[in-house]
Amino acid sequence: MAVKLPLADELAAVFARATELLLTEETVSRALELITAAAEAAVPGAAGAGVTLIDADGRKHTASASNSLVQAADARQYDLGQGPCLLAWASGEPVLVHDARSDGRWPEWADAAAGLGLRSSVSTPLIAGESALGAVKLYARQEDSFNHATVRLLELFAAQATIFLVNARHGLDEDTAMQDLLMESRRSKRSLRDVSAELVSSTRPAR
C-alpha cells in the first residue's frame, strides 16, 4: 500500500529532532547518518535508506546507509553501472520504482534487487546549483510501497542533506552551517526547506 505524506506537525517533529542532534555533531558523515535515519523512520514500510555521493571523477560510494541491505543494493548499482539511484543522480530528477520485477529499465539490477528481497524504491538527487552531488534513496520489500507523496517527502530530506554538503564545501563546520540556516529561517519566517533551496541555488556559478 502506498504511503501518505505525514502530517505537517509530524514532519516538523522529525526535523526538530534531527536539528537538535545535528547541532551537537561535528562531521558531515554523522549529519548524513541522522538524516538517513530520519528519512527511513518517516516512511512506513521502508526497508532502508541511504545517501550516495558521486565525485567529479564519477567515483561512487554510499556515504550513509541505515543497514547492510541498503549497502548491498547500492553496491549492485555501482558494480553494474545501472539503477534508480544512479539515474536520479545523472538526470537530476526523482526516480520512482513501483515494482523492480516489471520496471524494465535496469534488468540486471532488478534481478539483483529481487535477490536481495527488494521490490520498490524511490531516489531523489542531491542538487547544488547546476551540479548533482549524488542521491538519497529508500528501498522497500513490497511493491508499490512509495508514491509521489513519498517523492516530495524525500526531497525535503535531500534538501537538508545538500545544505550540509554545500556548507562543507565552503569550509563551514556543521554547527555553523545549521545555526546560520536556523537563524535565517527564523529571521525571514520561512521554512528550513525554502531557506535551504535558496542557499543551494545561490551556489550556481555565474555565467
Protein Blocks (a to p, Z undefined) as FASTA:
>chain_A
ZZddddfklmmmmmmmmmmmmmmpcbfklmmmmmmmmmmmmmghiabdcdddddfkopac
dfbdfbfklmmmmmmmmmnopajklmmmmnopacddfblklnomammlmmmmmmnopabd
cdddddehjacfbdcddddfbehkbcfklmmmmmmmmmmmmmmmmmmmnopafklmmmmm
mmmmmmnopafklmmmmmmmmmpccZZ
